[in-house]
Amino acid sequence: MTQQRQSGEEPVMGEDRLHVVFGTGQVGNALAAHLAGMGIAVRAVSRHRPTALAGVDWRAAEAADPEAAADAAKGASVIYQCLNAPYTQWPERFPPLQRGVLTAAQRTGALLVSLENLYGYGPNGGRPMTEDLPLAATGVKGRARAAMTAELLAAADAGRVRIAIGRASDFFGPGVTEGSVLGERAFGNALAGRRADFIGNPGLPHTYSYVPDIAAGLATLGTDARAVGQVWHLPGPPTGTTRALLDLVAVQAGHPVGVRSVPKLAVRALGLINPMMRGLAETSYQFDEPFVLDTSRYESVFGTAGTPLAFAVAATLAWYRTRPGTS
């Protein structure tokens, strides 16, 4: 399981004050619960009331409204940006969400911890991704992600805000259903005896991030002074191939799990009429070459590692089995 911060390390910061989590999706909820479990006062902010989180306050606010975001974050010592936008509307709707949270951090003087994905890097020939890799994406979503990062870094360089950025790969875990290649289309299909839907080559190495590891990593960035001003790749299970991961799912599910691969040409053709498929075609390079996230820098500084893959798969399948209608 995820290792906790070791005793005798650098003093933590902000644990005795309010931490505000913007976004109550699959990662935001896990982070809020993790922080509350550390004994930290936590407020979650979203447009709609989430499933009850023990020990967590909740405020309704539209994060894209800077005034509303700042009001919801009053009293914060640390703010976490875990919001997302509809996949087909990223360039239009995601940047205003970040700007609202950035305004909240500037108004309160809070540390801003921002969760990012890996789209900004773009194709890199299959080399392991490190934090110093240039943000050289050429696709629409990748350029939007890179521009959002540049906006955060510019605000920090200007002294308007303190930041720490945590990046993770495709995620999975308990509660993850939609929006992930290892959600319903993999774990849900596997338990139902159906083939897992997949785009690309499942025999290539691909890093997957486990949501509880992401939550623990973001909490570290928000409570350890060494994280401030840096970009960090958050640890997760060791990288292997997607096929090996699905084989492990099959062992724990008790029956074989096939893979139904959608040809890239078919994805591109469907993208001409379907915005979602067009977005998937744009990022298909992630499954056509090794996609490996190097997390060694984080682990060397904070002394933590990700959850073993077998444990993460077992916990995810256990959650899927508890859903109504799952045999």
SETI-855508 format. One record per residue: residue in one letter; x, y, z of N, C-alpha, C in turn. Coordinates in pm, whole numbers, padded with zeros to 5 digits, always signed. Layout:
N
AXYZXYZXYZ
...
REM end
This chain:
327
M+00084-00120+00000+00000+00000+00000+00087+00124+00000
T+00024+00238-00021+00099+00364-00025+00169+00389+00107
Q+00297+00418+00100+00372+00448+00220+00344+00590+00266
Q+00342+00613+00395+00319+00746+00449+00452+00816+00473
R+00444+00947+00495+00563+01026+00518+00637+00971+00640
Q+00767+00959+00631+00849+00902+00736+00870+01002+00849
S+00880+00951+00971+00910+01039+01084+01052+01090+01072
G+01077+01212+01123+01210+01270+01118+01238+01346+00991
E+01138+01353+00900+01159+01428+00777+01131+01576+00800
E+01133+01652+00692+01108+01795+00700+00974+01824+00767
P+00964+01932+00845+00837+01965+00909+00730+01988+00803
V+00609+01944+00836+00498+01965+00745+00443+02104+00766
M+00364+02151+00669+00308+02285+00677+00158+02278+00654
G+00085+02368+00713-00055+02384+00681-00148+02280+00738
E-00099+02183+00817-00187+02078+00865-00282+02127+00974
D-00253+02241+01034-00338+02292+01141-00436+02397+01090
R-00445+02413+00958-00534+02513+00901-00622+02448+00794
L-00703+02531+00728-00802+02479+00635-00740+02445+00499
H-00772+02327+00448-00737+02286+00314-00864+02279+00230
V-00864+02344+00114-00983+02350+00030-00957+02275-00100
V-01045+02179-00131-01033+02096-00251-01140+02140-00350
F-01097+02194-00463-01189+02228-00571-01208+02107-00660
G-01331+02059-00668-01361+01942-00749-01392+01822-00662
T-01510+01764-00683-01550+01646-00604-01575+01527-00696
G-01487+01514-00795-01492+01398-00883-01418+01282-00820
Q-01370+01193-00905-01311+01069-00857-01181+01092-00781
V-01102+01191-00819-00979+01222-00747-01007+01319-00632
G-01088+01422-00656-01116+01521-00553-01177+01459-00428
N-01272+01368-00445-01332+01301-00330-01229+01221-00252
A-01144+01147-00327-01041+01067-00260-00943+01155-00184
L-00908+01268-00242-00815+01360-00175-00878+01420-00050
A-01003+01465-00059-01070+01522+00058-01077+01421+00171
A-01110+01297+00139-01117+01193+00241-00979+01165+00300
H-00876+01165+00217-00740+01139+00265-00695+01250+00360
L-00719+01375+00323-00681+01486+00409-00756+01482+00541
A-00886+01454+00536-00963+01444+00659-00909+01333+00748
G-00866+01222+00686-00809+01113+00763-00677+01149+00829
M-00610+01253+00778-00488+01303+00839-00516+01400+00954
G-00644+01427+00979-00681+01520+01084-00681+01665+01041
I-00683+01690+00912-00681+01825+00858-00824+01873+00837
A-00850+02000+00865-00980+02059+00834-00992+02075+00684
V-01099+02017+00625-01113+02012+00480-01247+02069+00437
R-01243+02148+00331-01364+02196+00265-01358+02155+00119
A-01463+02093+00070-01474+02058-00071-01564+02159-00140
V-01528+02197-00262-01604+02296-00338-01640+02239-00474
S-01769+02245-00507-01816+02199-00637-01952+02259-00664
R-02001+02242-00784-02133+02296-00817-02245+02213-00756
H-02223+02082-00746-02327+01993-00697-02278+01918-00573
R-02368+01895-00482-02331+01826-00357-02283+01685-00387
P-02166+01648-00338-02113+01513-00361-02172+01413-00263
T-02138+01287-00285-02169+01185-00186-02104+01224-00054
A-02176+01202+00055-02129+01247+00186-01986+01202+00212
L-01903+01296+00257-01765+01268+00295-01752+01295+00444
A-01717+01194+00520-01707+01210+00664-01600+01312+00700
G-01639+01408+00784-01544+01506+00833-01507+01614+00734
V-01581+01626+00624-01549+01724+00520-01665+01823+00504
D-01635+01952+00513-01732+02057+00485-01750+02066+00333
W-01864+02119+00289-01887+02134+00145-01949+02269+00117
R-01901+02335+00011-01958+02461-00034-01993+02450-00182
A-02108+02506-00219-02146+02512-00360-02088+02638-00422
A-02021+02623-00536-01966+02739-00605-01933+02701-00748
E-01941+02799-00836-01898+02783-00975-01754+02833-00983
A-01662+02740-00997-01520+02776-00992-01479+02869-01105
A-01549+02865-01218-01514+02954-01328-01548+03100-01298
D-01622+03124-01192-01652+03259-01145-01547+03295-01039
P-01450+03381-01070-01342+03408-00974-01391+03458-00839
E-01495+03540-00837-01546+03590-00710-01606+03479-00627
A-01682+03391-00692-01743+03278-00621-01635+03183-00569
A-01533+03159-00652-01425+03070-00610-01350+03127-00491
A-01320+03256-00496-01247+03320-00385-01329+03318-00257
D-01458+03340-00269-01544+03338-00151-01549+03198-00089
A-01557+03096-00173-01563+02958-00123-01434+02915-00056
A-01323+02981-00092-01192+02940-00040-01145+03026+00077
K-01229+03111+00129-01188+03198+00239-01133+03117+00356
G-01020+03162+00409-00959+03095+00523-00865+02983+00486
A-00847+02956+00358-00764+02842+00317-00616+02870+00334
S-00543+02770+00378-00396+02777+00376-00342+02700+00257
V-00417+02600+00210-00380+02523+00091-00506+02502+00008
I-00491+02522-00123-00601+02498-00217-00554+02394-00318
Y-00641+02297-00345-00610+02192-00442-00702+02208-00563
Q-00644+02205-00682-00721+02215-00805-00737+02075-00861
C-00854+02015-00841-00883+01881-00892-01003+01882-00986
L-01031+01998-01043-01143+02012-01135-01109+01953-01271
N-01212+01927-01348-01194+01885-01485-01308+01942-01568
A-01294+01939-01697-01398+01988-01787-01443+01874-01877
P-01562+01885-01935-01606+01781-02028-01501+01757-02135
Y-01477+01630-02165-01365+01592-02252-01370+01660-02387
T-01490+01678-02440-01503+01738-02572-01501+01890-02569
Q-01490+01950-02449-01492+02096-02438-01373+02150-02357
W-01265+02076-02357-01148+02115-02279-01099+02256-02308
P-01065+02289-02432-01003+02419-02457-01090+02537-02417
E-01222+02520-02425-01313+02630-02393-01342+02640-02244
R-01360+02527-02177-01414+02529-02041-01312+02504-01931
F-01199+02441-01963-01102+02409-01858-01023+02531-01811
P-00967+02612-01902-00888+02727-01854-00964+02822-01762
P-01093+02854-01786-01163+02941-01692-01177+02879-01552
L-01189+02747-01544-01195+02682-01414-01065+02703-01338
Q-00952+02681-01406-00824+02702-01339-00806+02847-01298
R-00846+02941-01383-00829+03083-01350-00908+03121-01226
G-01028+03063-01210-01104+03090-01090-01033+03041-00965
V-00976+02920-00971-00905+02866-00856-00776+02944-00831
L-00709+02985-00939-00588+03066-00925-00621+03198-00856
T-00731+03260-00893-00772+03383-00827-00797+03359-00678
A-00861+03247-00646-00887+03215-00505-00757+03201-00428
A-00657+03136-00488-00528+03120-00420-00459+03255-00402
Q-00467+03341-00502-00404+03473-00491-00473+03557-00384
R-00605+03551-00377-00678+03632-00279-00651+03585-00136
T-00641+03455-00117-00625+03400+00019-00479+03389+00061
G-00386+03392-00036-00246+03369-00005-00215+03222+00016
A-00308+03134-00022-00290+02990+00000-00193+02931-00103
L-00127+02824-00064-00051+02743-00159-00149+02677-00254
L-00121+02682-00384-00206+02617-00483-00138+02488-00531
V-00203+02375-00504-00156+02245-00551-00246+02204-00667
S-00187+02191-00784-00267+02164-00904-00240+02025-00958
L-00348+01950-00981-00337+01818-01042-00339+01833-01194
E-00241+01773-01261-00235+01776-01406-00221+01635-01461
N-00258+01619-01590-00229+01494-01657-00103+01511-01743
L-00082+01420-01837+00043+01419-01914+00025+01465-02057
Y-00091+01521-02090-00118+01559-02229-00019+01664-02279
G+00028+01751-02191+00114+01861-02234+00246+01816-02295
Y+00291+01696-02261+00418+01649-02315+00408+01615-02463
G+00295+01558-02505+00280+01516-02642+00365+01392-02671
P+00366+01344-02795+00448+01227-02830+00597+01256-02807
N+00668+01157-02753+00811+01179-02729+00894+01057-02767
G+00839+00976-02858+00916+00861-02907+00925+00746-02809
G+00840+00746-02707+00838+00635-02612+00940+00645-02500
R+01012+00756-02490+01109+00772-02381+01037+00795-02249
P+01093+00748-02137+01031+00778-02007+01016+00928-01986
M+00904+00969-01933+00876+01109-01910+00928+01153-01774
T+01012+01255-01773+01061+01316-01650+01008+01458-01640
E+01023+01518-01522+00965+01650-01499+01028+01760-01586
D+01148+01737-01637+01212+01841-01719+01184+01823-01869
L+01098+01729-01903+01061+01711-02043+00982+01833-02091
P+01017+01891-02206+00944+02010-02255+00797+01977-02282
L+00711+02076-02262+00570+02063-02296+00556+02097-02444
A+00560+01993-02528+00569+02013-02673+00452+01950-02746
A+00336+01940-02681+00220+01879-02743+00176+01959-02866
T+00124+01887-02966+00076+01951-03088-00075+01941-03103
G-00141+01852-03026-00285+01837-03034-00358+01948-02960
V-00486+01961-02985-00566+02067-02923-00567+02054-02772
K-00593+01934-02722-00599+01916-02577-00462+01933-02512
G-00360+01880-02579-00225+01894-02525-00179+02038-02519
R-00210+02115-02623-00173+02257-02621-00249+02332-02513
A-00376+02296-02493-00454+02360-02387-00394+02330-02250
R-00355+02205-02230-00295+02165-02102-00162+02239-02080
A-00080+02247-02183+00049+02316-02172+00029+02464-02143
A-00070+02525-02206-00096+02668-02183-00142+02693-02041
M-00220+02601-01986-00265+02616-01848-00148+02606-01751
T-00057+02514-01779+00064+02503-01695+00145+02632-01703
A+00162+02684-01824+00239+02807-01841+00176+02922-01763
E+00044+02926-01757-00025+03030-01683+00005+03021-01533
L+00005+02899-01481+00038+02881-01339+00183+02922-01311
L+00274+02877-01395+00415+02907-01374+00442+03057-01384
A+00373+03124-01476+00392+03269-01490+00343+03342-01366
A+00230+03299-01310+00179+03362-01188+00275+03340-01072
A+00335+03221-01066+00432+03193-00959+00559+03274-00978
D+00608+03282-01102+00729+03359-01129+00710+03507-01097
A+00586+03556-01114+00557+03696-01085+00535+03722-00936
G+00538+03615-00856+00520+03629-00712+00376+03645-00667
R+00281+03613-00757+00141+03630-00722+00085+03511-00645
V+00151+03396-00654+00098+03276-00591+00212+03177-00572
R+00198+03091-00472+00289+02978-00454+00219+02854-00509
I+00293+02772-00582+00231+02656-00644+00314+02530-00622
A+00248+02417-00638+00312+02286-00651+00224+02209-00749
I+00284+02148-00848+00210+02077-00952+00238+01928-00941
G+00132+01849-00939+00145+01705-00938+00086+01646-01064
R+00161+01563-01135+00113+01503-01259+00097+01352-01244
A-00011+01301-01302-00040+01158-01298-00085+01111-01434
S-00079+00982-01456-00116+00922-01583-00262+00877-01578
D-00304+00796-01676-00440+00742-01678-00467+00674-01544
F-00580+00708-01483-00601+00659-01348-00708+00550-01341
F-00701+00475-01233-00801+00372-01203-00811+00359-01053
G-00910+00283-01008-00925+00261-00865-01070+00252-00825
P-01098+00229-00697-01235+00226-00649-01308+00356-00683
G-01427+00345-00737-01506+00463-00771-01482+00516-00910
V-01380+00467-00980-01349+00517-01114-01429+00435-01215
T-01519+00500-01285-01602+00432-01383-01582+00492-01522
E-01625+00616-01540-01613+00682-01670-01487+00769-01673
G-01449+00809-01795-01336+00901-01810-01200+00837-01796
S-01193+00704-01797-01065+00636-01782-01066+00509-01866
V-00952+00480-01930-00944+00357-02009-00949+00234-01919
L-00920+00250-01790-00929+00138-01695-01049+00155-01602
G-01154+00212-01652-01276+00224-01574-01375+00116-01613
E-01494+00158-01647-01603+00065-01680-01567-00025-01796
R-01495+00029-01896-01466-00049-02016-01366-00160-01990
A-01294-00154-01879-01199-00260-01847-01248-00341-01728
F-01257-00280-01609-01296-00355-01490-01443-00398-01495
G-01531-00307-01538-01672-00344-01546-01695-00455-01647
N-01635-00441-01766-01649-00546-01867-01590-00678-01821
A-01476-00673-01753-01410-00796-01710-01498-00875-01614
L-01557-00808-01517-01642-00877-01421-01766-00934-01487
A-01813-00867-01592-01933-00912-01662-01902-01020-01766
G-01775-01058-01779-01737-01160-01875-01723-01109-02016
R-01720-00977-02032-01703-00919-02165-01557-00881-02187
R-01525-00859-02313-01389-00816-02346-01368-00671-02304
A-01244-00639-02269-01209-00502-02234-01187-00423-02363
D-01252-00306-02372-01234-00220-02489-01102-00144-02477
F-01028-00136-02587-00898-00073-02580-00862-00016-02716
I-00792+00098-02716-00740+00158-02838-00588+00151-02833
G-00527+00096-02937-00382+00090-02941-00329-00050-02913
N-00203-00056-02875-00132-00183-02857-00121-00215-02707
P-00197-00314-02656-00191-00345-02513-00062-00414-02471
G+00024-00446-02567+00151-00511-02533+00263-00414-02503
L+00236-00283-02508+00339-00184-02481+00337-00141-02334
P+00453-00103-02278+00453-00051-02140+00367+00076-02132
H+00289+00084-02027+00202+00200-02007+00183+00222-01858
T+00213+00342-01812+00195+00376-01670+00049+00407-01642
Y-00005+00343-01539-00139+00375-01489-00125+00423-01345
S-00199+00527-01311-00194+00583-01175-00316+00537-01096
Y-00294+00505-00970-00398+00454-00880-00450+00571-00798
V-00583+00593-00799-00640+00713-00738-00598+00734-00593
P-00598+00632-00506-00550+00657-00369-00405+00705-00363
D-00320+00661-00458-00183+00711-00464-00180+00857-00507
I-00265+00893-00603-00273+01033-00646-00313+01120-00528
A-00415+01077-00454-00461+01155-00339-00350+01171-00235
A-00280+01062-00205-00172+01070-00107-00060+01160-00156
G-00030+01153-00286+00075+01238-00341+00040+01385-00336
L-00083+01419-00372-00125+01559-00366-00123+01610-00222
A-00165+01526-00128-00162+01566+00013-00020+01595+00058
T+00077+01516+00011+00217+01543+00043+00260+01678-00013
L+00221+01707-00138+00259+01835-00198+00199+01952-00119
G+00083+01930-00058+00019+02036+00017+00065+02050+00160
T+00146+01956+00209+00185+01960+00350+00335+01953+00373
D+00414+01942+00267+00559+01935+00281+00622+02053+00208
A+00694+02136+00280+00750+02260+00224+00845+02234+00108
R+00903+02116+00099+00997+02086-00009+00929+02078-00146
A+00797+02066-00147+00725+02052-00274+00702+02184-00344
V+00707+02295-00270+00664+02425-00322+00753+02470-00438
G+00686+02521-00543+00757+02577-00656+00806+02476-00757
Q+00763+02350-00744+00816+02244-00829+00703+02167-00899
V+00741+02096-01005+00654+02001-01072+00697+01862-01029
W+00598+01776-00995+00627+01643-00945+00543+01539-01019
H+00606+01428-01055+00533+01313-01107+00494+01226-00989
L+00365+01205-00972+00315+01134-00855+00334+00983-00872
P+00378+00916-00766+00404+00772-00777+00276+00691-00788
G+00291+00571-00840+00180+00478-00854+00234+00337-00865
P+00151+00242-00905+00199+00104-00923+00310+00098-01028
P+00399+00001-01017+00506-00013-01116+00450-00026-01257
T+00520+00031-01353+00475+00028-01492+00497-00109-01555
G+00394-00157-01623+00402-00279-01702+00320-00260-01827
T+00290-00366-01896+00205-00355-02014+00057-00359-01973
T-00026-00305-02058-00170-00312-02033-00217-00457-02033
R-00160-00537-02124-00198-00678-02130-00166-00749-01999
A-00050-00722-01939-00014-00784-01812-00108-00741-01702
L-00149-00613-01704-00244-00566-01603-00378-00638-01618
L-00425-00653-01742-00553-00721-01765-00543-00870-01731
D-00424-00929-01750-00405-01067-01708-00420-01079-01557
L-00372-00981-01484-00387-00980-01339-00534-00962-01302
V-00605-00878-01375-00749-00865-01354-00818-00999-01376
A-00777-01071-01481-00838-01200-01512-00817-01300-01400
V-00696-01304-01346-00667-01398-01236-00758-01369-01117
Q-00773-01240-01084-00852-01205-00967-01002-01211-00995
A-01041-01195-01121-01182-01207-01157-01224-01353-01170
G-01127-01441-01192-01158-01583-01199-01191-01634-01337
H-01169-01553-01441-01192-01599-01578-01110-01513-01675
P-01084-01565-01794-01003-01489-01890-01069-01354-01926
V-00983-01257-01957-01031-01126-02001-00971-01099-02139
G-01056-01096-02238-01010-01066-02373-00999-00917-02394
V-00935-00879-02503-00920-00738-02539-00982-00714-02675
R-01072-00619-02683-01131-00579-02811-01065-00448-02852
S-00970-00457-02945-00896-00339-02989-00969-00270-03103
V-00984-00140-03091-01046-00060-03196-00935-00006-03285
P-00933-00038-03413-00826+00011-03502-00820+00163-03503
K-00699+00217-03511-00683+00362-03509-00751+00429-03627
L-00748+00365-03743-00815+00423-03859-00965+00435-03835
A-01022+00337-03765-01165+00343-03735-01194+00456-03637
V-01105+00475-03540-01122+00583-03444-01118+00718-03516
R-01024+00733-03608-01013+00859-03682-01135+00883-03769
A-01185+00777-03832-01303+00791-03916-01424+00831-03832
L-01440+00767-03717-01552+00802-03630-01537+00943-03574
G-01413+00988-03561-01388+01122-03510-01438+01232-03601
L-01461+01199-03729-01513+01299-03821-01655+01340-03786
I-01727+01251-03716-01866+01281-03681-01893+01278-03531
N-01796+01224-03454-01816+01208-03309-01707+01283-03234
P-01740+01391-03160-01636+01469-03090-01556+01386-02989
M-01621+01293-02919-01549+01211-02823-01444+01125-02891
M-01480+01060-03002-01384+00978-03074-01273+01063-03135
R-01308+01186-03174-01205+01277-03226-01102+01307-03118
G-01149+01327-02995-01057+01351-02884-00970+01231-02855
L-01027+01111-02863-00949+00990-02840-00845+00970-02949
A-00881+01004-03072-00784+00992-03181-00665+01083-03158
E-00690+01201-03103-00583+01298-03079-00479+01245-02980
T-00524+01165-02882-00432+01115-02778-00397+00968-02797
S-00428+00912-02913-00403+00769-02933-00255+00735-02933
Y-00168+00836-02956-00023+00810-02954+00020+00750-02820
Q-00055+00779-02713-00019+00730-02582-00025+00578-02574
F-00096+00516-02668-00109+00370-02669-00046+00308-02793
D+00025+00390-02871+00097+00341-02988+00247+00340-02967
E+00292+00386-02851+00434+00384-02815+00441+00367-02663
P+00554+00323-02610+00564+00315-02463+00527+00449-02399
F+00453+00441-02291+00404+00562-02223+00437+00544-02075
V+00558+00586-02039+00615+00554-01908+00643+00681-01830
L+00585+00692-01712+00604+00807-01625+00714+00778-01524
D+00819+00858-01525+00930+00843-01431+00894+00919-01303
T+00877+00847-01193+00840+00908-01065+00953+00906-00963
S+01075+00880-01011+01187+00861-00919+01221+00989-00842
R+01201+01104-00902+01234+01229-00831+01146+01246-00708
Y+01017+01227-00724+00927+01235-00608+00968+01135-00501
E+00992+01012-00541+01023+00907-00444+01155+00933-00373
S+01252+00992-00442+01382+01018-00378+01371+01130-00274
V+01281+01224-00297+01266+01338-00205+01175+01304-00088
F+01061+01242-00117+00961+01221-00012+00961+01082+00048
G+01039+00991-00010+01052+00859+00048+00927+00776+00041
T+00847+00794-00061+00724+00717-00074+00721+00646-00207
A+00642+00542-00215+00626+00466-00339+00479+00436-00359
G+00445+00394-00481+00306+00366-00512+00260+00232-00459
T+00132+00209-00469+00070+00085-00426+00109-00030-00519
P+00141-00148-00465+00166-00263-00553+00047-00289-00644
L+00074-00326-00768-00032-00339-00866-00136-00444-00826
A-00093-00556-00773-00188-00661-00735-00287-00611-00631
F-00238-00533-00535-00328-00478-00432-00424-00378-00494
A-00374-00292-00582-00458-00190-00645-00567-00254-00730
V-00532-00357-00806-00631-00427-00888-00735-00495-00799
A-00689-00560-00693-00783-00628-00603-00880-00531-00539
A-00832-00415-00495-00919-00316-00431-01019-00260-00531
T-00976-00241-00655-01066-00188-00757-01175-00290-00791
L-01136-00416-00810-01235-00519-00838-01332-00536-00721
A-01282-00527-00598-01369-00539-00481-01474-00429-00482
W-01434-00308-00519-01533-00199-00526-01635-00226-00635
Y-01590-00271-00751-01683-00300-00861-01782-00408-00822
R-01739-00504-00744-01828-00613-00703-01938-00566-00609
T-01915-00455-00540-02015-00405-00444-02127-00327-00512
R-02112-00296-00640-02214-00216-00707-02340-00298-00730
P-02457-00234-00718-02582-00305-00744-02584-00363-00885
G-02630-00487-00896-02641-00549-01026-02516-00620-01073
T-02407-00612-00991-02284-00681-01028-02284-00821-00968
S-02262-00919-01052-02263-01057-01002-02127-01093-00942
REM end
